[in-house]
């Protein structure tokens, strides 16, 4: 199986995993819901623990669903592998 086909497979699996887990479980798996009056949002990355990504808006901290993050990483890996396959095909066309 060539790199292009593996790339397409990874992109498809990554997109399906992200989409289905976001629909089934939501994109945010945990959140603090503190009431902040007169709050100007200031978004920042609060931490990364494996596939779990936490970000803060200056008042509340939210955790992205690890399945959504994993699907996104699979999609990016598929794009890289597929691009490698395209470049390999172009270099061997001669």
Phi and psi restraints in degrees (range 20) as a CNS / XPLOR table:
assign (resid 1 and name C) (resid 2 and name N)
       (resid 2 and name CA) (resid 2 and name C) 1.0 -74.6 20.0 2
assign (resid 2 and name N) (resid 2 and name CA)
       (resid 2 and name C) (resid 3 and name N) 1.0 166.4 20.0 2
assign (resid 2 and name C) (resid 3 and name N)
       (resid 3 and name CA) (resid 3 and name C) 1.0 -62.6 20.0 2
assign (resid 3 and name N) (resid 3 and name CA)
       (resid 3 and name C) (resid 4 and name N) 1.0 -34.9 20.0 2
assign (resid 3 and name C) (resid 4 and name N)
       (resid 4 and name CA) (resid 4 and name C) 1.0 -64.6 20.0 2
assign (resid 4 and name N) (resid 4 and name CA)
       (resid 4 and name C) (resid 5 and name N) 1.0 -42.7 20.0 2
assign (resid 4 and name C) (resid 5 and name N)
       (resid 5 and name CA) (resid 5 and name C) 1.0 -67.1 20.0 2
assign (resid 5 and name N) (resid 5 and name CA)
       (resid 5 and name C) (resid 6 and name N) 1.0 -40.1 20.0 2
assign (resid 5 and name C) (resid 6 and name N)
       (resid 6 and name CA) (resid 6 and name C) 1.0 -63.7 20.0 2
assign (resid 6 and name N) (resid 6 and name CA)
       (resid 6 and name C) (resid 7 and name N) 1.0 -40.3 20.0 2
assign (resid 6 and name C) (resid 7 and name N)
       (resid 7 and name CA) (resid 7 and name C) 1.0 -61.8 20.0 2
assign (resid 7 and name N) (resid 7 and name CA)
       (resid 7 and name C) (resid 8 and name N) 1.0 -44.4 20.0 2
assign (resid 7 and name C) (resid 8 and name N)
       (resid 8 and name CA) (resid 8 and name C) 1.0 -64.0 20.0 2
assign (resid 8 and name N) (resid 8 and name CA)
       (resid 8 and name C) (resid 9 and name N) 1.0 -39.6 20.0 2
assign (resid 8 and name C) (resid 9 and name N)
       (resid 9 and name CA) (resid 9 and name C) 1.0 -63.2 20.0 2
assign (resid 9 and name N) (resid 9 and name CA)
       (resid 9 and name C) (resid 10 and name N) 1.0 -45.2 20.0 2
assign (resid 9 and name C) (resid 10 and name N)
       (resid 10 and name CA) (resid 10 and name C) 1.0 -64.9 20.0 2
assign (resid 10 and name N) (resid 10 and name CA)
       (resid 10 and name C) (resid 11 and name N) 1.0 -40.5 20.0 2
assign (resid 10 and name C) (resid 11 and name N)
       (resid 11 and name CA) (resid 11 and name C) 1.0 -62.2 20.0 2
assign (resid 11 and name N) (resid 11 and name CA)
       (resid 11 and name C) (resid 12 and name N) 1.0 -45.4 20.0 2
assign (resid 11 and name C) (resid 12 and name N)
       (resid 12 and name CA) (resid 12 and name C) 1.0 -63.1 20.0 2
assign (resid 12 and name N) (resid 12 and name CA)
       (resid 12 and name C) (resid 13 and name N) 1.0 -45.7 20.0 2
assign (resid 12 and name C) (resid 13 and name N)
       (resid 13 and name CA) (resid 13 and name C) 1.0 -65.1 20.0 2
assign (resid 13 and name N) (resid 13 and name CA)
       (resid 13 and name C) (resid 14 and name N) 1.0 -41.4 20.0 2
assign (resid 13 and name C) (resid 14 and name N)
       (resid 14 and name CA) (resid 14 and name C) 1.0 -63.2 20.0 2
assign (resid 14 and name N) (resid 14 and name CA)
       (resid 14 and name C) (resid 15 and name N) 1.0 -44.2 20.0 2
assign (resid 14 and name C) (resid 15 and name N)
       (resid 15 and name CA) (resid 15 and name C) 1.0 -65.8 20.0 2
assign (resid 15 and name N) (resid 15 and name CA)
       (resid 15 and name C) (resid 16 and name N) 1.0 -41.7 20.0 2
assign (resid 15 and name C) (resid 16 and name N)
       (resid 16 and name CA) (resid 16 and name C) 1.0 -64.1 20.0 2
assign (resid 16 and name N) (resid 16 and name CA)
       (resid 16 and name C) (resid 17 and name N) 1.0 -44.0 20.0 2
assign (resid 16 and name C) (resid 17 and name N)
       (resid 17 and name CA) (resid 17 and name C) 1.0 -61.4 20.0 2
assign (resid 17 and name N) (resid 17 and name CA)
       (resid 17 and name C) (resid 18 and name N) 1.0 -46.2 20.0 2
assign (resid 17 and name C) (resid 18 and name N)
       (resid 18 and name CA) (resid 18 and name C) 1.0 -63.1 20.0 2
assign (resid 18 and name N) (resid 18 and name CA)
       (resid 18 and name C) (resid 19 and name N) 1.0 -48.0 20.0 2
assign (resid 18 and name C) (resid 19 and name N)
       (resid 19 and name CA) (resid 19 and name C) 1.0 -65.3 20.0 2
assign (resid 19 and name N) (resid 19 and name CA)
       (resid 19 and name C) (resid 20 and name N) 1.0 -50.4 20.0 2
assign (resid 19 and name C) (resid 20 and name N)
       (resid 20 and name CA) (resid 20 and name C) 1.0 -67.0 20.0 2
assign (resid 20 and name N) (resid 20 and name CA)
       (resid 20 and name C) (resid 21 and name N) 1.0 -38.2 20.0 2
assign (resid 20 and name C) (resid 21 and name N)
       (resid 21 and name CA) (resid 21 and name C) 1.0 -71.4 20.0 2
assign (resid 21 and name N) (resid 21 and name CA)
       (resid 21 and name C) (resid 22 and name N) 1.0 -33.9 20.0 2
assign (resid 21 and name C) (resid 22 and name N)
       (resid 22 and name CA) (resid 22 and name C) 1.0 -66.9 20.0 2
assign (resid 22 and name N) (resid 22 and name CA)
       (resid 22 and name C) (resid 23 and name N) 1.0 -38.9 20.0 2
assign (resid 22 and name C) (resid 23 and name N)
       (resid 23 and name CA) (resid 23 and name C) 1.0 -71.7 20.0 2
assign (resid 23 and name N) (resid 23 and name CA)
       (resid 23 and name C) (resid 24 and name N) 1.0 -43.1 20.0 2
assign (resid 23 and name C) (resid 24 and name N)
       (resid 24 and name CA) (resid 24 and name C) 1.0 -75.2 20.0 2
assign (resid 24 and name N) (resid 24 and name CA)
       (resid 24 and name C) (resid 25 and name N) 1.0 -41.6 20.0 2
assign (resid 24 and name C) (resid 25 and name N)
       (resid 25 and name CA) (resid 25 and name C) 1.0 -116.1 20.0 2
assign (resid 25 and name N) (resid 25 and name CA)
       (resid 25 and name C) (resid 26 and name N) 1.0 -11.4 20.0 2
assign (resid 25 and name C) (resid 26 and name N)
       (resid 26 and name CA) (resid 26 and name C) 1.0 92.5 20.0 2
assign (resid 26 and name N) (resid 26 and name CA)
       (resid 26 and name C) (resid 27 and name N) 1.0 158.1 20.0 2
assign (resid 26 and name C) (resid 27 and name N)
       (resid 27 and name CA) (resid 27 and name C) 1.0 -81.1 20.0 2
assign (resid 27 and name N) (resid 27 and name CA)
       (resid 27 and name C) (resid 28 and name N) 1.0 -23.9 20.0 2
assign (resid 27 and name C) (resid 28 and name N)
       (resid 28 and name CA) (resid 28 and name C) 1.0 -109.5 20.0 2
assign (resid 28 and name N) (resid 28 and name CA)
       (resid 28 and name C) (resid 29 and name N) 1.0 124.0 20.0 2
assign (resid 28 and name C) (resid 29 and name N)
       (resid 29 and name CA) (resid 29 and name C) 1.0 -93.9 20.0 2
assign (resid 29 and name N) (resid 29 and name CA)
       (resid 29 and name C) (resid 30 and name N) 1.0 -21.4 20.0 2
assign (resid 29 and name C) (resid 30 and name N)
       (resid 30 and name CA) (resid 30 and name C) 1.0 -151.6 20.0 2
assign (resid 30 and name N) (resid 30 and name CA)
       (resid 30 and name C) (resid 31 and name N) 1.0 148.2 20.0 2
assign (resid 30 and name C) (resid 31 and name N)
       (resid 31 and name CA) (resid 31 and name C) 1.0 -157.4 20.0 2
assign (resid 31 and name N) (resid 31 and name CA)
       (resid 31 and name C) (resid 32 and name N) 1.0 144.2 20.0 2
assign (resid 31 and name C) (resid 32 and name N)
       (resid 32 and name CA) (resid 32 and name C) 1.0 -94.9 20.0 2
assign (resid 32 and name N) (resid 32 and name CA)
       (resid 32 and name C) (resid 33 and name N) 1.0 138.8 20.0 2
assign (resid 32 and name C) (resid 33 and name N)
       (resid 33 and name CA) (resid 33 and name C) 1.0 -120.1 20.0 2
assign (resid 33 and name N) (resid 33 and name CA)
       (resid 33 and name C) (resid 34 and name N) 1.0 64.0 20.0 2
assign (resid 33 and name C) (resid 34 and name N)
       (resid 34 and name CA) (resid 34 and name C) 1.0 -83.9 20.0 2
assign (resid 34 and name N) (resid 34 and name CA)
       (resid 34 and name C) (resid 35 and name N) 1.0 142.7 20.0 2
assign (resid 34 and name C) (resid 35 and name N)
       (resid 35 and name CA) (resid 35 and name C) 1.0 -85.0 20.0 2
assign (resid 35 and name N) (resid 35 and name CA)
       (resid 35 and name C) (resid 36 and name N) 1.0 119.8 20.0 2
assign (resid 35 and name C) (resid 36 and name N)
       (resid 36 and name CA) (resid 36 and name C) 1.0 -117.6 20.0 2
assign (resid 36 and name N) (resid 36 and name CA)
       (resid 36 and name C) (resid 37 and name N) 1.0 110.9 20.0 2
assign (resid 36 and name C) (resid 37 and name N)
       (resid 37 and name CA) (resid 37 and name C) 1.0 -82.3 20.0 2
assign (resid 37 and name N) (resid 37 and name CA)
       (resid 37 and name C) (resid 38 and name N) 1.0 143.9 20.0 2
assign (resid 37 and name C) (resid 38 and name N)
       (resid 38 and name CA) (resid 38 and name C) 1.0 49.7 20.0 2
assign (resid 38 and name N) (resid 38 and name CA)
       (resid 38 and name C) (resid 39 and name N) 1.0 52.5 20.0 2
assign (resid 38 and name C) (resid 39 and name N)
       (resid 39 and name CA) (resid 39 and name C) 1.0 -105.9 20.0 2
assign (resid 39 and name N) (resid 39 and name CA)
       (resid 39 and name C) (resid 40 and name N) 1.0 124.8 20.0 2
assign (resid 39 and name C) (resid 40 and name N)
       (resid 40 and name CA) (resid 40 and name C) 1.0 -92.6 20.0 2
assign (resid 40 and name N) (resid 40 and name CA)
       (resid 40 and name C) (resid 41 and name N) 1.0 114.2 20.0 2
assign (resid 40 and name C) (resid 41 and name N)
       (resid 41 and name CA) (resid 41 and name C) 1.0 -60.2 20.0 2
assign (resid 41 and name N) (resid 41 and name CA)
       (resid 41 and name C) (resid 42 and name N) 1.0 134.5 20.0 2
assign (resid 41 and name C) (resid 42 and name N)
       (resid 42 and name CA) (resid 42 and name C) 1.0 -133.8 20.0 2
assign (resid 42 and name N) (resid 42 and name CA)
       (resid 42 and name C) (resid 43 and name N) 1.0 92.0 20.0 2
assign (resid 42 and name C) (resid 43 and name N)
       (resid 43 and name CA) (resid 43 and name C) 1.0 -76.2 20.0 2
assign (resid 43 and name N) (resid 43 and name CA)
       (resid 43 and name C) (resid 44 and name N) 1.0 138.3 20.0 2
assign (resid 43 and name C) (resid 44 and name N)
       (resid 44 and name CA) (resid 44 and name C) 1.0 -153.3 20.0 2
assign (resid 44 and name N) (resid 44 and name CA)
       (resid 44 and name C) (resid 45 and name N) 1.0 155.6 20.0 2
assign (resid 44 and name C) (resid 45 and name N)
       (resid 45 and name CA) (resid 45 and name C) 1.0 -77.0 20.0 2
assign (resid 45 and name N) (resid 45 and name CA)
       (resid 45 and name C) (resid 46 and name N) 1.0 121.9 20.0 2
assign (resid 45 and name C) (resid 46 and name N)
       (resid 46 and name CA) (resid 46 and name C) 1.0 -93.3 20.0 2
assign (resid 46 and name N) (resid 46 and name CA)
       (resid 46 and name C) (resid 47 and name N) 1.0 -26.3 20.0 2
assign (resid 46 and name C) (resid 47 and name N)
       (resid 47 and name CA) (resid 47 and name C) 1.0 169.9 20.0 2
assign (resid 47 and name N) (resid 47 and name CA)
       (resid 47 and name C) (resid 48 and name N) 1.0 161.6 20.0 2
assign (resid 47 and name C) (resid 48 and name N)
       (resid 48 and name CA) (resid 48 and name C) 1.0 -131.7 20.0 2
assign (resid 48 and name N) (resid 48 and name CA)
       (resid 48 and name C) (resid 49 and name N) 1.0 127.1 20.0 2
assign (resid 48 and name C) (resid 49 and name N)
       (resid 49 and name CA) (resid 49 and name C) 1.0 -133.1 20.0 2
assign (resid 49 and name N) (resid 49 and name CA)
       (resid 49 and name C) (resid 50 and name N) 1.0 93.3 20.0 2
assign (resid 49 and name C) (resid 50 and name N)
       (resid 50 and name CA) (resid 50 and name C) 1.0 69.5 20.0 2
assign (resid 50 and name N) (resid 50 and name CA)
       (resid 50 and name C) (resid 51 and name N) 1.0 -122.0 20.0 2
assign (resid 50 and name C) (resid 51 and name N)
       (resid 51 and name CA) (resid 51 and name C) 1.0 -93.3 20.0 2
assign (resid 51 and name N) (resid 51 and name CA)
       (resid 51 and name C) (resid 52 and name N) 1.0 -0.1 20.0 2
assign (resid 51 and name C) (resid 52 and name N)
       (resid 52 and name CA) (resid 52 and name C) 1.0 -91.2 20.0 2
assign (resid 52 and name N) (resid 52 and name CA)
       (resid 52 and name C) (resid 53 and name N) 1.0 119.8 20.0 2
assign (resid 52 and name C) (resid 53 and name N)
       (resid 53 and name CA) (resid 53 and name C) 1.0 -113.0 20.0 2
assign (resid 53 and name N) (resid 53 and name CA)
       (resid 53 and name C) (resid 54 and name N) 1.0 127.1 20.0 2
assign (resid 53 and name C) (resid 54 and name N)
       (resid 54 and name CA) (resid 54 and name C) 1.0 -110.2 20.0 2
assign (resid 54 and name N) (resid 54 and name CA)
       (resid 54 and name C) (resid 55 and name N) 1.0 138.3 20.0 2
assign (resid 54 and name C) (resid 55 and name N)
       (resid 55 and name CA) (resid 55 and name C) 1.0 -136.0 20.0 2
assign (resid 55 and name N) (resid 55 and name CA)
       (resid 55 and name C) (resid 56 and name N) 1.0 159.0 20.0 2
assign (resid 55 and name C) (resid 56 and name N)
       (resid 56 and name CA) (resid 56 and name C) 1.0 -128.3 20.0 2
assign (resid 56 and name N) (resid 56 and name CA)
       (resid 56 and name C) (resid 57 and name N) 1.0 147.9 20.0 2
assign (resid 56 and name C) (resid 57 and name N)
       (resid 57 and name CA) (resid 57 and name C) 1.0 -105.0 20.0 2
assign (resid 57 and name N) (resid 57 and name CA)
       (resid 57 and name C) (resid 58 and name N) 1.0 17.7 20.0 2
assign (resid 57 and name C) (resid 58 and name N)
       (resid 58 and name CA) (resid 58 and name C) 1.0 94.1 20.0 2
assign (resid 58 and name N) (resid 58 and name CA)
       (resid 58 and name C) (resid 59 and name N) 1.0 -17.2 20.0 2
assign (resid 58 and name C) (resid 59 and name N)
       (resid 59 and name CA) (resid 59 and name C) 1.0 -128.4 20.0 2
assign (resid 59 and name N) (resid 59 and name CA)
       (resid 59 and name C) (resid 60 and name N) 1.0 -49.3 20.0 2
assign (resid 59 and name C) (resid 60 and name N)
       (resid 60 and name CA) (resid 60 and name C) 1.0 -112.0 20.0 2
assign (resid 60 and name N) (resid 60 and name CA)
       (resid 60 and name C) (resid 61 and name N) 1.0 150.9 20.0 2
assign (resid 60 and name C) (resid 61 and name N)
       (resid 61 and name CA) (resid 61 and name C) 1.0 -113.0 20.0 2
assign (resid 61 and name N) (resid 61 and name CA)
       (resid 61 and name C) (resid 62 and name N) 1.0 133.0 20.0 2
assign (resid 61 and name C) (resid 62 and name N)
       (resid 62 and name CA) (resid 62 and name C) 1.0 -121.6 20.0 2
assign (resid 62 and name N) (resid 62 and name CA)
       (resid 62 and name C) (resid 63 and name N) 1.0 147.7 20.0 2
assign (resid 62 and name C) (resid 63 and name N)
       (resid 63 and name CA) (resid 63 and name C) 1.0 -118.0 20.0 2
assign (resid 63 and name N) (resid 63 and name CA)
       (resid 63 and name C) (resid 64 and name N) 1.0 125.2 20.0 2
assign (resid 63 and name C) (resid 64 and name N)
       (resid 64 and name CA) (resid 64 and name C) 1.0 -76.2 20.0 2
assign (resid 64 and name N) (resid 64 and name CA)
       (resid 64 and name C) (resid 65 and name N) 1.0 139.9 20.0 2
assign (resid 64 and name C) (resid 65 and name N)
       (resid 65 and name CA) (resid 65 and name C) 1.0 -55.4 20.0 2
assign (resid 65 and name N) (resid 65 and name CA)
       (resid 65 and name C) (resid 66 and name N) 1.0 124.9 20.0 2
assign (resid 65 and name C) (resid 66 and name N)
       (resid 66 and name CA) (resid 66 and name C) 1.0 -61.4 20.0 2
assign (resid 66 and name N) (resid 66 and name CA)
       (resid 66 and name C) (resid 67 and name N) 1.0 -28.6 20.0 2
assign (resid 66 and name C) (resid 67 and name N)
       (resid 67 and name CA) (resid 67 and name C) 1.0 -68.6 20.0 2
assign (resid 67 and name N) (resid 67 and name CA)
       (resid 67 and name C) (resid 68 and name N) 1.0 -35.2 20.0 2
assign (resid 67 and name C) (resid 68 and name N)
       (resid 68 and name CA) (resid 68 and name C) 1.0 -67.1 20.0 2
assign (resid 68 and name N) (resid 68 and name CA)
       (resid 68 and name C) (resid 69 and name N) 1.0 -43.4 20.0 2
assign (resid 68 and name C) (resid 69 and name N)
       (resid 69 and name CA) (resid 69 and name C) 1.0 -63.4 20.0 2
assign (resid 69 and name N) (resid 69 and name CA)
       (resid 69 and name C) (resid 70 and name N) 1.0 -44.3 20.0 2
assign (resid 69 and name C) (resid 70 and name N)
       (resid 70 and name CA) (resid 70 and name C) 1.0 -62.6 20.0 2
assign (resid 70 and name N) (resid 70 and name CA)
       (resid 70 and name C) (resid 71 and name N) 1.0 -41.1 20.0 2
assign (resid 70 and name C) (resid 71 and name N)
       (resid 71 and name CA) (resid 71 and name C) 1.0 -63.7 20.0 2
assign (resid 71 and name N) (resid 71 and name CA)
       (resid 71 and name C) (resid 72 and name N) 1.0 -39.0 20.0 2
assign (resid 71 and name C) (resid 72 and name N)
       (resid 72 and name CA) (resid 72 and name C) 1.0 -64.6 20.0 2
assign (resid 72 and name N) (resid 72 and name CA)
       (resid 72 and name C) (resid 73 and name N) 1.0 -40.1 20.0 2
assign (resid 72 and name C) (resid 73 and name N)
       (resid 73 and name CA) (resid 73 and name C) 1.0 -66.9 20.0 2
assign (resid 73 and name N) (resid 73 and name CA)
       (resid 73 and name C) (resid 74 and name N) 1.0 -39.0 20.0 2
assign (resid 73 and name C) (resid 74 and name N)
       (resid 74 and name CA) (resid 74 and name C) 1.0 -62.0 20.0 2
assign (resid 74 and name N) (resid 74 and name CA)
       (resid 74 and name C) (resid 75 and name N) 1.0 -40.1 20.0 2
assign (resid 74 and name C) (resid 75 and name N)
       (resid 75 and name CA) (resid 75 and name C) 1.0 -63.4 20.0 2
assign (resid 75 and name N) (resid 75 and name CA)
       (resid 75 and name C) (resid 76 and name N) 1.0 -45.2 20.0 2
assign (resid 75 and name C) (resid 76 and name N)
       (resid 76 and name CA) (resid 76 and name C) 1.0 -64.8 20.0 2
assign (resid 76 and name N) (resid 76 and name CA)
       (resid 76 and name C) (resid 77 and name N) 1.0 -40.6 20.0 2
assign (resid 76 and name C) (resid 77 and name N)
       (resid 77 and name CA) (resid 77 and name C) 1.0 -63.2 20.0 2
assign (resid 77 and name N) (resid 77 and name CA)
       (resid 77 and name C) (resid 78 and name N) 1.0 -39.6 20.0 2
assign (resid 77 and name C) (resid 78 and name N)
       (resid 78 and name CA) (resid 78 and name C) 1.0 -63.7 20.0 2
assign (resid 78 and name N) (resid 78 and name CA)
       (resid 78 and name C) (resid 79 and name N) 1.0 -39.2 20.0 2
assign (resid 78 and name C) (resid 79 and name N)
       (resid 79 and name CA) (resid 79 and name C) 1.0 -63.5 20.0 2
assign (resid 79 and name N) (resid 79 and name CA)
       (resid 79 and name C) (resid 80 and name N) 1.0 -41.1 20.0 2
assign (resid 79 and name C) (resid 80 and name N)
       (resid 80 and name CA) (resid 80 and name C) 1.0 -67.0 20.0 2
assign (resid 80 and name N) (resid 80 and name CA)
       (resid 80 and name C) (resid 81 and name N) 1.0 -43.5 20.0 2
assign (resid 80 and name C) (resid 81 and name N)
       (resid 81 and name CA) (resid 81 and name C) 1.0 -66.4 20.0 2
assign (resid 81 and name N) (resid 81 and name CA)
       (resid 81 and name C) (resid 82 and name N) 1.0 -43.0 20.0 2
assign (resid 81 and name C) (resid 82 and name N)
       (resid 82 and name CA) (resid 82 and name C) 1.0 -63.4 20.0 2
assign (resid 82 and name N) (resid 82 and name CA)
       (resid 82 and name C) (resid 83 and name N) 1.0 -40.1 20.0 2
assign (resid 82 and name C) (resid 83 and name N)
       (resid 83 and name CA) (resid 83 and name C) 1.0 -64.2 20.0 2
assign (resid 83 and name N) (resid 83 and name CA)
       (resid 83 and name C) (resid 84 and name N) 1.0 -38.6 20.0 2
assign (resid 83 and name C) (resid 84 and name N)
       (resid 84 and name CA) (resid 84 and name C) 1.0 -61.6 20.0 2
assign (resid 84 and name N) (resid 84 and name CA)
       (resid 84 and name C) (resid 85 and name N) 1.0 -38.6 20.0 2
assign (resid 84 and name C) (resid 85 and name N)
       (resid 85 and name CA) (resid 85 and name C) 1.0 -66.1 20.0 2
assign (resid 85 and name N) (resid 85 and name CA)
       (resid 85 and name C) (resid 86 and name N) 1.0 -39.5 20.0 2
assign (resid 85 and name C) (resid 86 and name N)
       (resid 86 and name CA) (resid 86 and name C) 1.0 -65.3 20.0 2
assign (resid 86 and name N) (resid 86 and name CA)
       (resid 86 and name C) (resid 87 and name N) 1.0 -44.3 20.0 2
assign (resid 86 and name C) (resid 87 and name N)
       (resid 87 and name CA) (resid 87 and name C) 1.0 -65.0 20.0 2
assign (resid 87 and name N) (resid 87 and name CA)
       (resid 87 and name C) (resid 88 and name N) 1.0 -36.2 20.0 2
assign (resid 87 and name C) (resid 88 and name N)
       (resid 88 and name CA) (resid 88 and name C) 1.0 -65.6 20.0 2
assign (resid 88 and name N) (resid 88 and name CA)
       (resid 88 and name C) (resid 89 and name N) 1.0 -42.2 20.0 2
assign (resid 88 and name C) (resid 89 and name N)
       (resid 89 and name CA) (resid 89 and name C) 1.0 -64.1 20.0 2
assign (resid 89 and name N) (resid 89 and name CA)
       (resid 89 and name C) (resid 90 and name N) 1.0 -39.4 20.0 2
assign (resid 89 and name C) (resid 90 and name N)
       (resid 90 and name CA) (resid 90 and name C) 1.0 -67.5 20.0 2
assign (resid 90 and name N) (resid 90 and name CA)
       (resid 90 and name C) (resid 91 and name N) 1.0 -33.9 20.0 2
assign (resid 90 and name C) (resid 91 and name N)
       (resid 91 and name CA) (resid 91 and name C) 1.0 -77.0 20.0 2
assign (resid 91 and name N) (resid 91 and name CA)
       (resid 91 and name C) (resid 92 and name N) 1.0 -22.8 20.0 2
assign (resid 91 and name C) (resid 92 and name N)
       (resid 92 and name CA) (resid 92 and name C) 1.0 -102.8 20.0 2
assign (resid 92 and name N) (resid 92 and name CA)
       (resid 92 and name C) (resid 93 and name N) 1.0 8.1 20.0 2
assign (resid 92 and name C) (resid 93 and name N)
       (resid 93 and name CA) (resid 93 and name C) 1.0 -68.2 20.0 2
assign (resid 93 and name N) (resid 93 and name CA)
       (resid 93 and name C) (resid 94 and name N) 1.0 -26.6 20.0 2
